[in-house]
Amino acid sequence: MRSLIRRLFAGTPPAPDPVSWQAVRTRLPWLRTLDDGAPSDEGSSVDVRPGSREAALQALAARFLQHKTITPIGDLVLDDSDRLLLAALCCLPLLEFGEEGLHGWSQLIVYPDAFRVNRTHVDAAGVMHEWDDELIGEAWESGPLVLSWADVQADIAEPDAGFCVAVHEMAHKLDALDGLLDGTPPLPRHWQQAWARDFQRAYDGFVAEVEAGRATTIDPYAAEAPEEFFAVCSEYHFSAPQVLQAAFPAVAAHLAKFYGRPPLA
């Protein structure tokens, strides 16, 4: 309720400063290639048409900064440009879905590098198993989104390598909006049925390939669970769309409709 009241009274945040946005646009390859943003001259501020995808991303990033707390961990220092970059990157998957994709959580935690989390599991025999995982990102269903800054930077350095941890974790956030983490985000009923059918068929075939020990063009981690398949394919949509199209054309078509045209296509 407090979160809802804050949203109602916060109003529309101002767009990012043009000079700051230009700096972030220069740093993020996916922003430079948004398909309907008007190009800008070297050193000039960004000139985008009202209603364009870039203008929409600016508005989403401003909303992100208004409602999310960005918390660096340890000795990590994030300046205003870094924070705007993180906001823009996290909002990239929301260009078609809209700001509803930001609901249900309030904090982005940023570690300097990969981080360790303690896991526990009780098996069927009642025995508790405990171990540590090293992660580069995590999305809690009703809690914060967590990213490794070093891995965000690595993704930016190789924008077409098939990896983007921020997109991966934001896909989990979108997936969880309907209360079920199953690889299917909230969709109109007719689309949801087609999505579930095509994703399940692609996922089952992919799992069979991985279990058979065959080399795959998509990261094998996608075989871990349907929700991971959705998140990994989302990464490829933004960072290697040709690979995704060749591997899973039906999945690529759904993601192009859900996220919009891939910036690197």
N, C-alpha and C positions, 0 to 999 in steps of 0.2 A: 504493500500500500504506500509506504514512504517513497519507493522508487517511482510509482505511478504519479504521486503528487509532485515530485521533483520534475518529471517530464512535462506535466501539465503547465507548471509555472515557469519552467526554464526558458520557454520560447525557442524560436529558431536561432541557432548560433550563427554568427557571422562567418562568411566564407574565409578560408585561410588567406593570409596575406599573399598577394601575387608573387612577390619575390621569394617568399618561403616556399610556395607551391612550386615555383620554377626549379628551385634547388632540389626538392624532392622528386620532381618529374625527371630531372637529369639523373638522379641516383637510381630510380626504379625503371628498368627497361620496359616492364609491362605497361607503365603509364605512358611512355613515349610512343607506344604503338597502338593506343586505343583507337579504334577504327573511325570514330567520327569526331575526334577532337581536332580543332583547327590547328595547324602547325604554327610554331612561333619562331621568330628569328633568333639567332644566337645572341644570348645575353638579354633578351627581352622578356617581359612577363608573358604568362600563358594567355592566349586568346582563345577562348572556347565559346561555342555557340550556346545560348540558353537551351536547356533540354538535352544537350549532348551527354555522352557517357562520361566524359571528363568532368563536366559541370556536376553531374550526379555524384561522381566519386568525391569531388570536393565537399559537397554537402554532407555526404555520409561520413567522411573523415572528420568534419567539424562536429557532427553529432557524436561521433565516437569520443572525441576529445572532451566534449561537454559532459558525457555521462560515464566514461570509464576512467578509473584510476590506473595509471601506468606506474608500476612499482619495480624499479631496478633492484637487483639483489647484490649484496656484497659490495665490491669496489666499483661496480659498473655505474657509469655516469651517462645519462641520456640527456642531450640538449633538446631544445624545442624542435629543431629540424629532425632529430631522431624520432621524437614522439609523433610528429606529423607523418613521417615515413611509415612508422608502425601502424598508425591509424589508417593510412591509405592502403597499405598492404592487406590489413585485416578486412577492410571493406571492399576490396576488389571482387570477392565472390558474391557481394550483395548488390551488384549493379542492376540486376533484374529483380531480385527478391525484395530489395528495399530494406529500410531501417528496422523492420520487424525482426530481421536476423540478429539484431543487437540485443534483443530482449532476453531477460532471464539471468543475466550475470553483470558484474559491475567492475571487474578488475582484470587487467593484463599484467602478469608477473613476468619479468624478463631476467633470466639468468645470464651471466657472462658467457657461459659455455654449456655443454651438456651437463645434466644434473642427475642425481641419484634419488630414487624413491624406494621406500620399503614396501614390499608386497607380502600379503599373507593369503593363504588359501587352505580351506579345510576339505580334504578329499572325502570320498564316499565311505571310507573306513573311519572317519572322524579324526584323522591325523592332520594336525596343522602344519603347513609348510610355509616357510618364511625365506624370502630372498630379496636382493636388491636389483633394481632395474636401472640402467643408464638411459635417459631419455633426452631428446632434443625438443620435444614439445608434448603438451598434454592439454586436454580439454575436459574439465569436470562438467558433468551434466547440468548441475545447478550451482557451479562455483566458477572460479577464475579460469582464464585461458593462460597457459604457461608456454613461453618460448625461450629458446637458446639464441642469444644475440649473435654468437659466432656462426650459428647455422643459418640464421636469417641473412647474414652478410655473405655466407658461402652461396646461398641460393641466388642472391642478387648478382654475384660475380659470374655465375653460370646459369643464366635465366632460361636456357633451352635444354637443360640436362635432365629434365623430368622430375625435379624436386622443388618443393616450396612448402616448407613446414608451416608457415602461417596459413596458407590455403588449406592444407591438410587439417589443421586443428579447427579452422573456421567451418570446414565441411562437417566435422563432428558436432559443432554447435548448432548448425542448421538441421542436421539429422535429429538432434535431441529435442527440437522444438515441439514435436508432437508427443513427447513423453516416452518415446521408444527409440533406442539406438539400434537401428536395424538396416541402415543403408538407404532408407527412403525418407527424405525430408517431407515436410507438409506440402501436399500438392492437391489440385482438384482431383476428384475421385476417378474420372476416366483416365487422366494422365497417370495417376498413382498406380492403377492396374497395369498399364502398359509399361511403366517404369519398373515395377516389381518383376514383371515377367521377363523383360529384356535383361535387367541386371542379374536376376537369378540364373538365367541361362548362361550368361557370360561368366558369372562367378563360378558356377559349377564346372564349366569347361576349363577355366583357369586353374581351379583347384586340382583337377585331374592331371593337368600338365605338370604342375608343381610336384604333386605326389609321385608322378612317374619319373621325376628327375630330369625332365626336359628343360632346356634353356628357354627363358621367356623374355620378351621384349619389355614387358612391364615388370616393375619391382615385385619380386616374389612375396614381399610382405603383404601385398594385396590379398593373398590367399588366407590370411589369418582369420578373417571373419567378414561377413557382408558389409559391415560398417567400415572396415578398413579398405575393402575393395572400392567403395564409393569415395573415400577420402583420398586414396592413392590415385584413382582415375581423375579426381578433381585436380590433383597436382599436375597430371599430364595434360589436362585440358588447357591449363595456363602456361605450362613450361615445355611441353612437347606434343602439341595437338596432332601432328602428323603421325606420330607413333601410336597415339590412342586411336586415331581414325583407322589405321591399318589393322590394329589388333582387335578392336571392338567397335565397329561402325555404328551399331545400334546404341551402345552406351554413349559414344561421342555425340550422336545426334541429340540424345536427351540432355546431355550436359551443355551443349551449345544453346539449347532452348532455355535451360535453367540459369546458366551463367551469362549468356550472351556470346557473341562471336569471340573466339579466343584471340587475345591481343597479338600473339605471335603467329597467327595463321597467315 
